[in-house]
Amino acid sequence: MDFLQRQMRHSVWANERLLAFCRTLADAQLELTLPGTYGTVLGTLTHIVSSEEGYLVRLLGAKLHDIPFRATDRATLDDIASHIDHVKAGVDRLFGSGSPDPERVISDTPLRPPGAPQFEMAAWPPATQFVYHGTDHRSQIATILSANGLEPPDLQIWPYAMELGASRQVK
């Protein structure tokens, strides 16, 4: 498994852990927000997952499912969970026949609205954005939770690596 695939899988793992934590929150807590963050806890998690789907659609050149998941959709935690499954499958599909070429030129996305400008780009920017974007917004959610007296889950690389046996204490 290459570095990028492991990073993308970490993002999926972090989303799954955050979703599990959000299932313990009251509806009012899911609507918490702070100035300087994207939005509510629920809205930000929706944004993360819908964006990851969008990056994968661009990278794969095909939709992950018929109806695109948009950050503007009013999603439930169950909706988000089903889309995390789409993201997980999309990551596996992206790496299904080896590591993608980071310099491969992507000429369009199946999600581009009619009349919207077309962008051509190498594959590495949306792949890198997949990793960076989720980390940034999960950090914003952690800030919202902490500022409201709630201990957020640890979504860093270290617990993920330990869970996989890639990092361990030596006695």
C-alpha positions as CSV (number, residue, x, y, z in Angstrom):
1,M,0.0,0.0,0.0
2,D,1.5,3.4,-0.9
3,F,1.6,6.5,1.3
4,L,-1.3,8.3,-0.4
5,Q,-3.6,5.3,-0.1
6,R,-2.8,5.0,3.6
7,Q,-3.4,8.7,4.1
8,M,-6.8,8.5,2.4
9,R,-7.7,5.4,4.5
10,H,-6.8,7.4,7.6
11,S,-9.2,10.1,6.5
12,V,-12.0,7.5,6.1
13,W,-11.1,6.0,9.5
14,A,-11.1,9.5,11.2
15,N,-14.6,10.2,9.6
16,E,-15.9,6.9,10.9
17,R,-14.6,7.6,14.4
18,L,-16.0,11.2,14.3
19,L,-19.3,9.9,13.1
20,A,-19.4,7.3,15.9
21,F,-18.7,10.1,18.4
22,C,-21.4,12.3,16.9
23,R,-23.9,9.5,17.4
24,T,-23.5,10.0,21.2
25,L,-24.4,13.8,20.9
26,A,-27.7,15.4,21.4
27,D,-29.3,17.1,18.4
28,A,-28.5,20.5,19.9
29,Q,-24.8,19.5,20.2
30,L,-24.7,18.5,16.6
31,E,-25.8,22.1,15.8
32,L,-23.0,23.7,17.8
33,T,-20.7,26.1,15.9
34,L,-18.1,28.8,16.5
35,P,-17.0,31.9,14.6
36,G,-14.2,31.1,12.2
37,T,-15.3,27.5,11.6
38,Y,-17.1,26.1,8.5
39,G,-20.4,25.7,10.3
40,T,-22.2,23.3,12.7
41,V,-20.7,20.0,13.7
42,L,-23.2,18.1,11.5
43,G,-22.9,20.5,8.6
44,T,-19.1,20.3,8.7
45,L,-19.1,16.5,8.8
46,T,-21.5,16.5,5.8
47,H,-19.2,19.0,4.0
48,I,-16.1,16.8,4.6
49,V,-17.7,13.6,3.3
50,S,-19.4,15.2,0.3
51,S,-16.2,16.9,-0.6
52,E,-14.3,13.6,-0.4
53,E,-16.8,12.1,-2.7
54,G,-16.3,15.0,-5.1
55,Y,-12.5,14.6,-5.1
56,L,-12.9,10.8,-5.8
57,V,-15.3,11.4,-8.7
58,R,-12.8,13.8,-10.2
59,L,-9.9,11.3,-9.7
60,L,-11.9,8.3,-10.9
61,G,-13.7,10.1,-13.8
62,A,-17.0,8.5,-12.7
63,K,-19.7,9.1,-10.2
64,L,-19.7,6.9,-7.0
65,H,-23.5,6.7,-7.1
66,D,-26.4,8.2,-9.0
67,I,-27.3,11.2,-6.9
68,P,-24.4,13.3,-5.8
69,F,-24.0,14.1,-2.1
70,R,-23.8,17.8,-1.6
71,A,-22.8,19.8,1.5
72,T,-26.0,21.7,1.0
73,D,-28.0,18.5,1.6
74,R,-29.6,18.3,5.0
75,A,-28.1,15.0,6.0
76,T,-28.6,12.8,9.0
77,L,-25.9,10.8,10.6
78,D,-27.2,7.7,8.8
79,D,-27.0,9.5,5.5
80,I,-23.4,10.5,6.3
81,A,-22.5,6.9,7.3
82,S,-23.8,5.6,3.9
83,H,-21.7,8.2,2.1
84,I,-18.6,7.3,4.1
85,D,-19.1,3.8,2.8
86,H,-19.1,5.2,-0.8
87,V,-15.9,7.1,0.0
88,K,-14.2,4.0,1.4
89,A,-15.2,2.0,-1.7
90,G,-14.0,4.9,-4.0
91,V,-10.6,4.9,-2.3
92,D,-10.3,1.1,-2.8
93,R,-11.3,1.6,-6.5
94,L,-8.8,4.4,-7.0
95,F,-6.0,2.1,-5.9
96,G,-7.5,-1.1,-7.2
97,S,-4.9,-1.6,-10.0
98,G,-1.9,0.0,-8.2
99,S,-0.9,3.6,-7.4
100,P,-2.4,6.2,-9.6
101,D,-0.1,8.4,-11.6
102,P,0.1,11.8,-9.8
103,E,0.8,13.6,-13.0
104,R,-2.1,12.1,-15.0
105,V,-4.1,15.0,-16.4
106,I,-7.8,15.0,-15.5
107,S,-9.7,17.0,-18.1
108,D,-13.1,17.2,-16.4
109,T,-15.4,15.9,-13.7
110,P,-18.8,14.2,-14.2
111,L,-20.2,16.5,-11.5
112,R,-19.5,19.8,-13.4
113,P,-22.7,21.7,-13.7
114,P,-23.7,22.7,-17.2
115,G,-22.1,26.0,-18.1
116,A,-19.6,25.9,-15.3
117,P,-16.0,26.5,-16.2
118,Q,-14.0,23.4,-17.0
119,F,-10.7,22.8,-15.1
120,E,-7.8,20.6,-16.3
121,M,-5.4,19.4,-13.6
122,A,-2.9,16.8,-12.6
123,A,-4.3,14.1,-10.4
124,W,-2.2,15.0,-7.4
125,P,-4.0,18.3,-6.4
126,P,-7.5,16.7,-5.7
127,A,-5.8,13.7,-4.1
128,T,-3.8,16.0,-1.8
129,Q,-6.9,18.1,-1.1
130,F,-8.8,14.9,-0.1
131,V,-6.3,14.4,2.8
132,Y,-5.7,18.1,3.8
133,H,-9.3,19.2,3.6
134,G,-10.7,16.5,5.9
135,T,-8.0,17.1,8.5
136,D,-8.6,20.8,8.5
137,H,-12.4,20.5,9.0
138,R,-12.2,17.7,11.6
139,S,-9.9,20.0,13.5
140,Q,-12.6,22.7,13.3
141,I,-15.1,20.2,14.7
142,A,-12.7,19.3,17.5
143,T,-12.4,23.0,18.4
144,I,-16.2,23.5,18.4
145,L,-16.6,20.5,20.7
146,S,-13.7,21.5,23.1
147,A,-15.0,25.0,23.4
148,N,-18.3,23.6,24.5
149,G,-16.9,21.3,27.1
150,L,-16.9,18.1,25.1
151,E,-13.8,16.0,24.7
152,P,-13.5,15.1,21.0
153,P,-12.1,11.8,19.8
154,D,-8.4,11.5,19.0
155,L,-8.3,11.4,15.2
156,Q,-4.6,11.8,14.8
157,I,-2.4,9.4,12.8
158,W,-1.0,7.8,16.0
159,P,-4.1,6.0,17.2
160,Y,-4.8,4.9,13.7
161,A,-1.3,3.5,13.3
162,M,-1.6,1.8,16.7
163,E,-4.9,0.2,15.7
164,L,-3.3,-1.2,12.6
165,G,-0.2,-2.4,14.5
166,A,2.0,0.1,12.6
167,S,3.1,1.8,15.9
168,R,3.5,0.2,19.3
169,Q,5.2,0.7,22.6
170,V,8.3,-1.4,23.0
171,K,8.8,-2.9,26.4
